[in-house]
Amino acid sequence: MNTAMNLLTVLFVFLLLAAPSLYGTAHDRRIDRQIRAARAADELRARYERVA
C-alpha cells in the first residue's frame, strides 16, 4: 500500500510540473497549424489571381 501511494504521489507531482509545458506545446502546435493553413490559402489565392 505504501509503495502504491508513493508511486501515485510521484506521478501527481510529475504531472503537476509537466502540465504547463504540455499546454504550451499544444498551444504552439495549434498556432503553427493556423499559420500553415493561412499560408496555403494565401498561396492558393495568389495562384488563382495569376491565372485570372
PDB file with SEQRES, HELIX, SHEET and CRYST1 records, atoms N, CA, C and O in Angstrom:
SEQRES   1 A   52  MET ASN THR ALA MET ASN LEU LEU THR VAL LEU PHE VAL          
SEQRES   2 A   52  PHE LEU LEU LEU ALA ALA PRO SER LEU TYR GLY THR ALA          
SEQRES   3 A   52  HIS ASP ARG ARG ILE ASP ARG GLN ILE ARG ALA ALA ARG          
SEQRES   4 A   52  ALA ALA ASP GLU LEU ARG ALA ARG TYR GLU ARG VAL ALA          
HELIX    1 AA1 ASN A    2  VAL A   51  1                                  50    
CRYST1    1.000    1.000    1.000  90.00  90.00  90.00 P 1           1          
ATOM      1  N   MET A   1       0.824  -1.196   0.000  1.00  0.00           N  
ATOM      2  CA  MET A   1       0.000   0.000   0.000  1.00  0.00           C  
ATOM      3  C   MET A   1       0.869   1.261   0.000  1.00  0.00           C  
ATOM      4  O   MET A   1       0.587   2.219  -0.720  1.00  0.00           O  
ATOM      5  N   ASN A   2       1.909   1.248   0.802  1.00  0.00           N  
ATOM      6  CA  ASN A   2       2.785   2.405   0.898  1.00  0.00           C  
ATOM      7  C   ASN A   2       3.499   2.663  -0.434  1.00  0.00           C  
ATOM      8  O   ASN A   2       3.681   3.812  -0.836  1.00  0.00           O  
ATOM      9  N   THR A   3       3.900   1.588  -1.110  1.00  0.00           N  
ATOM     10  CA  THR A   3       4.584   1.741  -2.396  1.00  0.00           C  
ATOM     11  C   THR A   3       3.641   2.343  -3.438  1.00  0.00           C  
ATOM     12  O   THR A   3       4.042   3.214  -4.209  1.00  0.00           O  
ATOM     13  N   ALA A   4       2.418   1.891  -3.461  1.00  0.00           N  
ATOM     14  CA  ALA A   4       1.441   2.421  -4.416  1.00  0.00           C  
ATOM     15  C   ALA A   4       1.179   3.907  -4.153  1.00  0.00           C  
ATOM     16  O   ALA A   4       1.070   4.701  -5.087  1.00  0.00           O  
ATOM     17  N   MET A   5       1.080   4.268  -2.887  1.00  0.00           N  
ATOM     18  CA  MET A   5       0.843   5.680  -2.544  1.00  0.00           C  
ATOM     19  C   MET A   5       2.049   6.537  -2.940  1.00  0.00           C  
ATOM     20  O   MET A   5       1.874   7.654  -3.427  1.00  0.00           O  
ATOM     21  N   ASN A   6       3.245   6.039  -2.743  1.00  0.00           N  
ATOM     22  CA  ASN A   6       4.446   6.773  -3.158  1.00  0.00           C  
ATOM     23  C   ASN A   6       4.480   6.944  -4.669  1.00  0.00           C  
ATOM     24  O   ASN A   6       4.823   8.014  -5.171  1.00  0.00           O  
ATOM     25  N   LEU A   7       4.123   5.890  -5.392  1.00  0.00           N  
ATOM     26  CA  LEU A   7       4.112   5.964  -6.852  1.00  0.00           C  
ATOM     27  C   LEU A   7       3.093   6.989  -7.327  1.00  0.00           C  
ATOM     28  O   LEU A   7       3.392   7.783  -8.219  1.00  0.00           O  
ATOM     29  N   LEU A   8       1.911   6.988  -6.758  1.00  0.00           N  
ATOM     30  CA  LEU A   8       0.890   7.962  -7.136  1.00  0.00           C  
ATOM     31  C   LEU A   8       1.314   9.393  -6.802  1.00  0.00           C  
ATOM     32  O   LEU A   8       1.013  10.324  -7.549  1.00  0.00           O  
ATOM     33  N   THR A   9       2.001   9.563  -5.694  1.00  0.00           N  
ATOM     34  CA  THR A   9       2.478  10.888  -5.311  1.00  0.00           C  
ATOM     35  C   THR A   9       3.505  11.411  -6.313  1.00  0.00           C  
ATOM     36  O   THR A   9       3.444  12.568  -6.731  1.00  0.00           O  
ATOM     37  N   VAL A  10       4.441  10.553  -6.693  1.00  0.00           N  
ATOM     38  CA  VAL A  10       5.460  10.951  -7.676  1.00  0.00           C  
ATOM     39  C   VAL A  10       4.806  11.254  -9.015  1.00  0.00           C  
ATOM     40  O   VAL A  10       5.174  12.225  -9.675  1.00  0.00           O  
ATOM     41  N   LEU A  11       3.852  10.445  -9.421  1.00  0.00           N  
ATOM     42  CA  LEU A  11       3.152  10.678 -10.682  1.00  0.00           C  
ATOM     43  C   LEU A  11       2.386  12.000 -10.652  1.00  0.00           C  
ATOM     44  O   LEU A  11       2.397  12.749 -11.629  1.00  0.00           O  
ATOM     45  N   PHE A  12       1.729  12.281  -9.542  1.00  0.00           N  
ATOM     46  CA  PHE A  12       0.983  13.529  -9.409  1.00  0.00           C  
ATOM     47  C   PHE A  12       1.911  14.743  -9.487  1.00  0.00           C  
ATOM     48  O   PHE A  12       1.597  15.724 -10.162  1.00  0.00           O  
ATOM     49  N   VAL A  13       3.039  14.677  -8.807  1.00  0.00           N  
ATOM     50  CA  VAL A  13       3.989  15.801  -8.828  1.00  0.00           C  
ATOM     51  C   VAL A  13       4.552  15.978 -10.233  1.00  0.00           C  
ATOM     52  O   VAL A  13       4.703  17.104 -10.706  1.00  0.00           O  
ATOM     53  N   PHE A  14       4.863  14.872 -10.900  1.00  0.00           N  
ATOM     54  CA  PHE A  14       5.369  14.957 -12.272  1.00  0.00           C  
ATOM     55  C   PHE A  14       4.344  15.631 -13.185  1.00  0.00           C  
ATOM     56  O   PHE A  14       4.686  16.526 -13.957  1.00  0.00           O  
ATOM     57  N   LEU A  15       3.089  15.197 -13.092  1.00  0.00           N  
ATOM     58  CA  LEU A  15       2.052  15.802 -13.931  1.00  0.00           C  
ATOM     59  C   LEU A  15       1.834  17.270 -13.590  1.00  0.00           C  
ATOM     60  O   LEU A  15       1.579  18.086 -14.475  1.00  0.00           O  
ATOM     61  N   LEU A  16       1.933  17.598 -12.326  1.00  0.00           N  
ATOM     62  CA  LEU A  16       1.775  18.984 -11.908  1.00  0.00           C  
ATOM     63  C   LEU A  16       2.885  19.866 -12.498  1.00  0.00           C  
ATOM     64  O   LEU A  16       2.635  21.007 -12.887  1.00  0.00           O  
ATOM     65  N   LEU A  17       4.088  19.339 -12.560  1.00  0.00           N  
ATOM     66  CA  LEU A  17       5.202  20.108 -13.117  1.00  0.00           C  
ATOM     67  C   LEU A  17       5.198  20.112 -14.647  1.00  0.00           C  
ATOM     68  O   LEU A  17       5.625  21.089 -15.264  1.00  0.00           O  
ATOM     69  N   ALA A  18       4.725  19.042 -15.256  1.00  0.00           N  
ATOM     70  CA  ALA A  18       4.768  18.929 -16.713  1.00  0.00           C  
ATOM     71  C   ALA A  18       3.581  19.596 -17.396  1.00  0.00           C  
ATOM     72  O   ALA A  18       3.657  19.910 -18.584  1.00  0.00           O  
ATOM     73  N   ALA A  19       2.498  19.818 -16.680  1.00  0.00           N  
ATOM     74  CA  ALA A  19       1.271  20.340 -17.293  1.00  0.00           C  
ATOM     75  C   ALA A  19       1.467  21.678 -18.024  1.00  0.00           C  
ATOM     76  O   ALA A  19       1.002  21.801 -19.157  1.00  0.00           O  
ATOM     77  N   PRO A  20       2.121  22.669 -17.444  1.00  0.00           N  
ATOM     78  CA  PRO A  20       2.285  23.939 -18.187  1.00  0.00           C  
ATOM     79  C   PRO A  20       3.080  23.772 -19.482  1.00  0.00           C  
ATOM     80  O   PRO A  20       2.772  24.399 -20.496  1.00  0.00           O  
ATOM     81  N   SER A  21       4.092  22.930 -19.437  1.00  0.00           N  
ATOM     82  CA  SER A  21       4.895  22.705 -20.631  1.00  0.00           C  
ATOM     83  C   SER A  21       4.082  22.002 -21.714  1.00  0.00           C  
ATOM     84  O   SER A  21       4.163  22.368 -22.886  1.00  0.00           O  
ATOM     85  N   LEU A  22       3.310  21.006 -21.333  1.00  0.00           N  
ATOM     86  CA  LEU A  22       2.478  20.290 -22.302  1.00  0.00           C  
ATOM     87  C   LEU A  22       1.403  21.198 -22.876  1.00  0.00           C  
ATOM     88  O   LEU A  22       1.089  21.118 -24.063  1.00  0.00           O  
ATOM     89  N   TYR A  23       0.838  22.058 -22.044  1.00  0.00           N  
ATOM     90  CA  TYR A  23      -0.166  23.008 -22.521  1.00  0.00           C  
ATOM     91  C   TYR A  23       0.457  23.989 -23.516  1.00  0.00           C  
ATOM     92  O   TYR A  23      -0.142  24.291 -24.548  1.00  0.00           O  
ATOM     93  N   GLY A  24       1.652  24.484 -23.209  1.00  0.00           N  
ATOM     94  CA  GLY A  24       2.331  25.417 -24.109  1.00  0.00           C  
ATOM     95  C   GLY A  24       2.676  24.778 -25.437  1.00  0.00           C  
ATOM     96  O   GLY A  24       2.560  25.413 -26.486  1.00  0.00           O  
ATOM     97  N   THR A  25       3.100  23.523 -25.399  1.00  0.00           N  
ATOM     98  CA  THR A  25       3.422  22.810 -26.635  1.00  0.00           C  
ATOM     99  C   THR A  25       2.174  22.644 -27.497  1.00  0.00           C  
ATOM    100  O   THR A  25       2.221  22.855 -28.709  1.00  0.00           O  
ATOM    101  N   ALA A  26       1.072  22.272 -26.882  1.00  0.00           N  
ATOM    102  CA  ALA A  26      -0.183  22.116 -27.627  1.00  0.00           C  
ATOM    103  C   ALA A  26      -0.621  23.456 -28.224  1.00  0.00           C  
ATOM    104  O   ALA A  26      -1.110  23.505 -29.353  1.00  0.00           O  
ATOM    105  N   HIS A  27      -0.447  24.526 -27.475  1.00  0.00           N  
ATOM    106  CA  HIS A  27      -0.810  25.865 -27.960  1.00  0.00           C  
ATOM    107  C   HIS A  27       0.052  26.248 -29.162  1.00  0.00           C  
ATOM    108  O   HIS A  27      -0.467  26.754 -30.157  1.00  0.00           O  
ATOM    109  N   ASP A  28       1.357  26.012 -29.080  1.00  0.00           N  
ATOM    110  CA  ASP A  28       2.259  26.326 -30.188  1.00  0.00           C  
ATOM    111  C   ASP A  28       1.921  25.524 -31.439  1.00  0.00           C  
ATOM    112  O   ASP A  28       1.958  26.053 -32.550  1.00  0.00           O  
ATOM    113  N   ARG A  29       1.593  24.252 -31.257  1.00  0.00           N  
ATOM    114  CA  ARG A  29       1.246  23.421 -32.413  1.00  0.00           C  
ATOM    115  C   ARG A  29      -0.029  23.909 -33.073  1.00  0.00           C  
ATOM    116  O   ARG A  29      -0.139  23.894 -34.299  1.00  0.00           O  
ATOM    117  N   ARG A  30      -1.014  24.349 -32.258  1.00  0.00           N  
ATOM    118  CA  ARG A  30      -2.257  24.860 -32.825  1.00  0.00           C  
ATOM    119  C   ARG A  30      -1.997  26.133 -33.637  1.00  0.00           C  
ATOM    120  O   ARG A  30      -2.545  26.300 -34.727  1.00  0.00           O  
ATOM    121  N   ILE A  31      -1.168  27.018 -33.108  1.00  0.00           N  
ATOM    122  CA  ILE A  31      -0.841  28.248 -33.832  1.00  0.00           C  
ATOM    123  C   ILE A  31      -0.072  27.932 -35.116  1.00  0.00           C  
ATOM    124  O   ILE A  31      -0.311  28.554 -36.152  1.00  0.00           O  
ATOM    125  N   ASP A  32       0.849  26.967 -35.051  1.00  0.00           N  
ATOM    126  CA  ASP A  32       1.582  26.571 -36.259  1.00  0.00           C  
ATOM    127  C   ASP A  32       0.637  26.046 -37.334  1.00  0.00           C  
ATOM    128  O   ASP A  32       0.807  26.351 -38.514  1.00  0.00           O  
ATOM    129  N   ARG A  33      -0.362  25.254 -36.931  1.00  0.00           N  
ATOM    130  CA  ARG A  33      -1.339  24.745 -37.896  1.00  0.00           C  
ATOM    131  C   ARG A  33      -2.135  25.885 -38.521  1.00  0.00           C  
ATOM    132  O   ARG A  33      -2.410  25.863 -39.721  1.00  0.00           O  
ATOM    133  N   GLN A  34      -2.506  26.878 -37.719  1.00  0.00           N  
ATOM    134  CA  GLN A  34      -3.263  28.014 -38.242  1.00  0.00           C  
ATOM    135  C   GLN A  34      -2.419  28.821 -39.224  1.00  0.00           C  
ATOM    136  O   GLN A  34      -2.920  29.259 -40.260  1.00  0.00           O  
ATOM    137  N   ILE A  35      -1.149  29.017 -38.905  1.00  0.00           N  
ATOM    138  CA  ILE A  35      -0.264  29.759 -39.803  1.00  0.00           C  
ATOM    139  C   ILE A  35      -0.081  29.000 -41.111  1.00  0.00           C  
ATOM    140  O   ILE A  35      -0.121  29.593 -42.189  1.00  0.00           O  
ATOM    141  N   ARG A  36       0.119  27.678 -41.015  1.00  0.00           N  
ATOM    142  CA  ARG A  36       0.276  26.860 -42.212  1.00  0.00           C  
ATOM    143  C   ARG A  36      -0.970  26.930 -43.092  1.00  0.00           C  
ATOM    144  O   ARG A  36      -0.861  27.044 -44.313  1.00  0.00           O  
ATOM    145  N   ALA A  37      -2.145  26.862 -42.483  1.00  0.00           N  
ATOM    146  CA  ALA A  37      -3.392  26.922 -43.251  1.00  0.00           C  
ATOM    147  C   ALA A  37      -3.565  28.287 -43.907  1.00  0.00           C  
ATOM    148  O   ALA A  37      -4.023  28.371 -45.047  1.00  0.00           O  
ATOM    149  N   ALA A  38      -3.205  29.349 -43.206  1.00  0.00           N  
ATOM    150  CA  ALA A  38      -3.329  30.694 -43.774  1.00  0.00           C  
ATOM    151  C   ALA A  38      -2.365  30.874 -44.940  1.00  0.00           C  
ATOM    152  O   ALA A  38      -2.723  31.466 -45.958  1.00  0.00           O  
ATOM    153  N   ARG A  39      -1.144  30.367 -44.795  1.00  0.00           N  
ATOM    154  CA  ARG A  39      -0.189  30.466 -45.905  1.00  0.00           C  
ATOM    155  C   ARG A  39      -0.658  29.681 -47.119  1.00  0.00           C  
ATOM    156  O   ARG A  39      -0.530  30.147 -48.250  1.00  0.00           O  
ATOM    157  N   ALA A  40      -1.202  28.484 -46.887  1.00  0.00           N  
ATOM    158  CA  ALA A  40      -1.690  27.672 -48.000  1.00  0.00           C  
ATOM    159  C   ALA A  40      -2.853  28.365 -48.698  1.00  0.00           C  
ATOM    160  O   ALA A  40      -2.922  28.367 -49.927  1.00  0.00           O  
ATOM    161  N   ALA A  41      -3.758  28.948 -47.938  1.00  0.00           N  
ATOM    162  CA  ALA A  41      -4.894  29.652 -48.536  1.00  0.00           C  
ATOM    163  C   ALA A  41      -4.417  30.872 -49.320  1.00  0.00           C  
ATOM    164  O   ALA A  41      -4.934  31.158 -50.400  1.00  0.00           O  
ATOM    165  N   ASP A  42      -3.442  31.583 -48.784  1.00  0.00           N  
ATOM    166  CA  ASP A  42      -2.904  32.753 -49.474  1.00  0.00           C  
ATOM    167  C   ASP A  42      -2.200  32.352 -50.762  1.00  0.00           C  
ATOM    168  O   ASP A  42      -2.325  33.032 -51.781  1.00  0.00           O  
ATOM    169  N   GLU A  43      -1.464  31.252 -50.718  1.00  0.00           N  
ATOM    170  CA  GLU A  43      -0.768  30.773 -51.906  1.00  0.00           C  
ATOM    171  C   GLU A  43      -1.767  30.325 -52.973  1.00  0.00           C  
ATOM    172  O   GLU A  43      -1.577  30.594 -54.159  1.00  0.00           O  
ATOM    173  N   LEU A  44      -2.816  29.650 -52.554  1.00  0.00           N  
ATOM    174  CA  LEU A  44      -3.844  29.213 -53.497  1.00  0.00           C  
ATOM    175  C   LEU A  44      -4.550  30.411 -54.121  1.00  0.00           C  
ATOM    176  O   LEU A  44      -4.824  30.422 -55.321  1.00  0.00           O  
ATOM    177  N   ARG A  45      -4.845  31.423 -53.299  1.00  0.00           N  
ATOM    178  CA  ARG A  45      -5.491  32.625 -53.819  1.00  0.00           C  
ATOM    179  C   ARG A  45      -4.581  33.342 -54.810  1.00  0.00           C  
ATOM    180  O   ARG A  45      -5.050  33.855 -55.825  1.00  0.00           O  
ATOM    181  N   ALA A  46      -3.292  33.378 -54.522  1.00  0.00           N  
ATOM    182  CA  ALA A  46      -2.344  34.041 -55.415  1.00  0.00           C  
ATOM    183  C   ALA A  46      -2.243  33.307 -56.750  1.00  0.00           C  
ATOM    184  O   ALA A  46      -2.109  33.936 -57.799  1.00  0.00           O  
ATOM    185  N   ARG A  47      -2.307  31.983 -56.708  1.00  0.00           N  
ATOM    186  CA  ARG A  47      -2.281  31.216 -57.974  1.00  0.00           C  
ATOM    187  C   ARG A  47      -3.488  31.540 -58.831  1.00  0.00           C  
ATOM    188  O   ARG A  47      -3.358  31.721 -60.042  1.00  0.00           O  
ATOM    189  N   TYR A  48      -4.685  31.618 -58.208  1.00  0.00           N  
ATOM    190  CA  TYR A  48      -5.879  31.918 -58.968  1.00  0.00           C  
ATOM    191  C   TYR A  48      -5.873  33.344 -59.496  1.00  0.00           C  
ATOM    192  O   TYR A  48      -6.430  33.610 -60.561  1.00  0.00           O  
ATOM    193  N   GLU A  49      -5.255  34.260 -58.769  1.00  0.00           N  
ATOM    194  CA  GLU A  49      -5.180  35.647 -59.244  1.00  0.00           C  
ATOM    195  C   GLU A  49      -4.254  35.758 -60.446  1.00  0.00           C  
ATOM    196  O   GLU A  49      -4.506  36.560 -61.345  1.00  0.00           O  
ATOM    197  N   ARG A  50      -3.174  34.955 -60.478  1.00  0.00           N  
ATOM    198  CA  ARG A  50      -2.261  34.978 -61.612  1.00  0.00           C  
ATOM    199  C   ARG A  50      -2.926  34.447 -62.871  1.00  0.00           C  
ATOM    200  O   ARG A  50      -2.681  34.944 -63.970  1.00  0.00           O  
ATOM    201  N   VAL A  51      -3.775  33.426 -62.705  1.00  0.00           N  
ATOM    202  CA  VAL A  51      -4.440  32.817 -63.850  1.00  0.00           C  
ATOM    203  C   VAL A  51      -5.508  33.755 -64.406  1.00  0.00           C  
ATOM    204  O   VAL A  51      -5.670  33.860 -65.622  1.00  0.00           O  
ATOM    205  N   ALA A  52      -6.216  34.415 -63.548  1.00  0.00           N  
ATOM    206  CA  ALA A  52      -7.341  35.272 -63.987  1.00  0.00           C  
ATOM    207  C   ALA A  52      -6.886  36.557 -64.582  1.00  0.00           C  
ATOM    208  O   ALA A  52      -7.711  37.373 -64.993  1.00  0.00           O  
TER     209      ALA A  52                                                      
END                                                                             
